Amino acid sequence: MKIYNAVGSADILAEYHKKTKKKLNVLVAYPYLKGSAYKLTKEYRGMIESLYLDSGAFSVSKGKIKLSVSEYGRYIARYGRLFDEVFNLDDDFFDPMHNLTNQAYLEKLLPAGAKKPIPVIHDAEDPFEEFKGYVKQNHTYIAVGSSKRISPEVFKKITKKFPTVKIHMFGKLDRKMLAKYKPYSADASTWATAAGLGRFYYWDPEEKKEYLIVLNPEEKASGKNVTYSEFPHKANLDRFLKDTFGYDHSQLVADSKARMVVNLHFFKQLEEMLN
């Protein structure tokens, strides 16, 4: 499966590639393209494994931004070919018919031979039927937008009934779900959120366990969260940071970009482990 890292700025990708020489799968939302479109699709494209365009429907649905389906449609009609896949403008999480109407509008607007946008299901009452409806329209790649409202039984039914249809999971990465159902792809911005809060992810090869390292010694740790000062394998952690990125503890404390690079690498490791 593929894990797509949702980015707001392209420059962090160049920094990650410089440190690791690895390529990431990247998802960018249309509202965040301003100032980054050329870098993502041209300048840094050789540093990216796969590039997806999201509509930014989550921000639209929350009222944070305004975006019409006609504006989004004009953009993907002209530039959609620069992305490996684009998603529908599913900006109403409670009205599947509205999203279906947007899907049909965008498909009609695209030039001949262009890839159709990936539809996104949200129907909490009968998600299986919504999924089946898009399969009947010959979609071979379908996204699940409201995964928290869809039960594991429905995922099981979908994968059993439509084993050849690729599934993309939007939002928070549920490790157990990913390992159990192995969707084709998933995305999250947790790497950036954690970095902004002064935290970084680490896979401990000794315990074969995931940790979220908290850099603030005064912050209360619980569960998989542990403060750096109390981490039991600190010597191995420091060696990993130095050998892989050239970072030390003080750099991670001072520089959110360094924490972002470490977190991006964690999700690259997670992708490799799941595969």
N, C-alpha and C positions, 0 to 999 in steps of 0.2 A: 504494500500500500504506500501511498504518498502523503506526507504531511506538508501542507502549505502554510508558510509563515506569513501572516498578514502584516504588511509593512505600511508605514506612513511616510517614510523617507527612504530614498534609494541609496543614500551614501553609506548606510550601515552594511549593506550587502557587499560593497567594495571592501570595507574594512574586514568583514568576516572572511572574504575570499583571500585577502592578503595574508591573514593570519593562518588559515587552514588549507588553502588551495582546493577547498571543496565547493561544490555547487549546491544551491538550495532550490527547493520548490517555493515559489513566491506567489502570493495573492495580494493584489492591490485593489482598493475600492475606488470607483470612479471619482468621488469627491476629493480624494487625496492625490490624484494624478498631477494636479497643477504643480509645475516645477520639477516633476520627477518623470514625466512621460518619456522624454527623450533618453534619459539615463537608463530607464528600465527596458525600453524596447530597442535601444540602439547601443549606447555607450557601454552599459554593463551587461548587455544580453548574454555575452559569452561567459559570464560568471554565474548565470542562472540556469538551472536545469529545466524548469518548466515555469511558465508565467500565465497566471489566470487573472481575469478582470472581473471583479465583483461590482455590482451596481451601487452598493452603499445603502441597500434597502433597510438595514437595521437602523441606521441614523435617520433615514427618511421617516420610518415608522414611529420613531421616538420624537419626531418634530425638531430634530437638531439641524437638519438641512432641508432645503426644498429642491426637488428634482422631478421634472416631468418625464414621462415615458418617451415623449417626442425628442427631448434633448438627448437623453441617453441613447435613443435609437439612432439619431443622426451621428453620434460619435462612433458607435460600433459599426454602423454601415460604412463609415469611412476608414476607421482604424482597427476594427475588430480583428482583422487578419494578422495584426502584430502580436496577438495573444494566442496562446494555445487553446484556451477556452474562455468563453464569457458566460456570465450568469444573467438570468432574467431579472427584471426589476420587480421583485416580489415584495412590494412595499406595504402590503396589508396582511399582517400575520393571522388575521381572523376571517379573511374573505378569500377563499381559494378561487372563486370565480373571477374576482378582480385580477388576481395574479395570472390566471389563465388568459384573460383578455389582454393583459400586457404582453404575455408570451406570444399570442397570435399577432399582435400589432408589430412586435419587433421582427418576427419571422417574415412578415410581408415586406418590411422595410429593407431587409438585407439584400445585397446583390446576389445574382445567380451563382450557385456553387459555394456560398459562404456557409460556415458551420452555424447551426441553430444555437441560440442561447440555451444553456442548461436550465431546465425548469426546476423550481424549488417547491416542495410540498410543505404545507403547514396545517392541514386539516386535523385538528385534535380529535374530532368525533369519528372520522373514518379515514385515517391516513392511507390505509391499504387501497381503498377505492380511488383515492386521488392519485396514488402512485400508479395503479393499474391503468387509469385514464391516460396518463402520459405515455405509458408503454404502448397502449393501443394507437397512439399518434406516432409511433415508431421512434420514440426517444430511447436511446441506448445508454444515456448518462443522465441521472436524476439526482438532485440534491435534496437533503432533508434539512429543513430550516429550523423547525421547532423540535429538535431531538429530545429535549427534556420532557415534552408532553406526549411522546410516543413510547409505548411500552416495549420491553425486550421481546415480548411475544410477537409484536407486529414486525420488528426487524427480522425475527426468525422466519415469519411467514413470507415476508418480501424476498429474502434471500433464497428461500426454498422454492418459491413459485417462479422467481425471475433470476436464476443464477447467473445469467450472462449480462444482465443490466448492471452497469457501473453505478456505484452510489457514492455521493460526496456528503460528508457530515459537516454542517456549519457549527461554529461556536466552540465552546469549551471542550477540550480533548479528554474524554473519559477513557483512561488507559485500559480498564477491564473490558469495556465495550469494544474498543479497537482490537484488542487481542482476541476476543471471542468471535466477533462477526467479520473482522477484516474487510471493512469497506474499501473501495478502490482508493478513496482519498478523504482527507479531513483537513480542517484548518483551525487556527487559533491565534490570538494575539497575546496569550499568557506570557510568552517570552518577554515581551516589551513591558507588560503590566508589572511583572515581578521585578524587572530591572529598575523601573521607576520607583518602586517601593524599597529599593536597597537590598534586593535579594537576588540570588542566582541558583539555578538548578545544577545538581551534580549527581551523576550515576556512580555509586560506590561499587567498584568491581569486586571488592572483598565480600561485601554483604549481598551483592546483587540486588541493591535497593536504591530507590530514588530518594534524594533529599532536596529540600529547599533551604539553602543556607542563608541565614539572616545575619546581616553585617552589623546591625545596631545591637550592641551587647546588652542594652537595657530593654530591648523588646522581648516580650514573653514568647517562648517557643512552645509548640505543641504538635503532636502527630508527626508528620514527615518534616515539619519545620524544626530546625535546630540552629542555634546561634553558632557563628564561626568559632568563638572562643571555647565552646563546649563540644565541638565536633570531635568524635573519638579518633578519626583517622586523618587528623589535620596535616601530618607530614606528607601522606600520600596525596592529599588534596592540593597542597602547595606545590608538590612536584608536578602534578598534572597541569596545574595552571601555568607553571613556568615552562614546562616542556612543550605544551600545546599552543600557548598563546604568547608566552613571554611576559605574563602578568604576575604580580604579587598581590598580597592582601591589600596593601595601601592603595594600589591602583584601582582595585575593585571598589573600595570605599569611596574614592574621590571621583570616579569616572563612570557615569551611567552607560556610556558607549561600550566600555569594557564589559560591563555586566550584560549588556545586550548581546555582544559577541559570544560570551560564554553560554548564554541561554539559547541562542540560535544553534550552537553546536550540540547542546543537550538534545534538542528536538531532532537534529540530524542523526544523533546516536539512537534515539528512540525509534525513528523511522527504520534505521538499519536493523535494529533488534527485532522489530515487528515483522520484518521481511526475512 
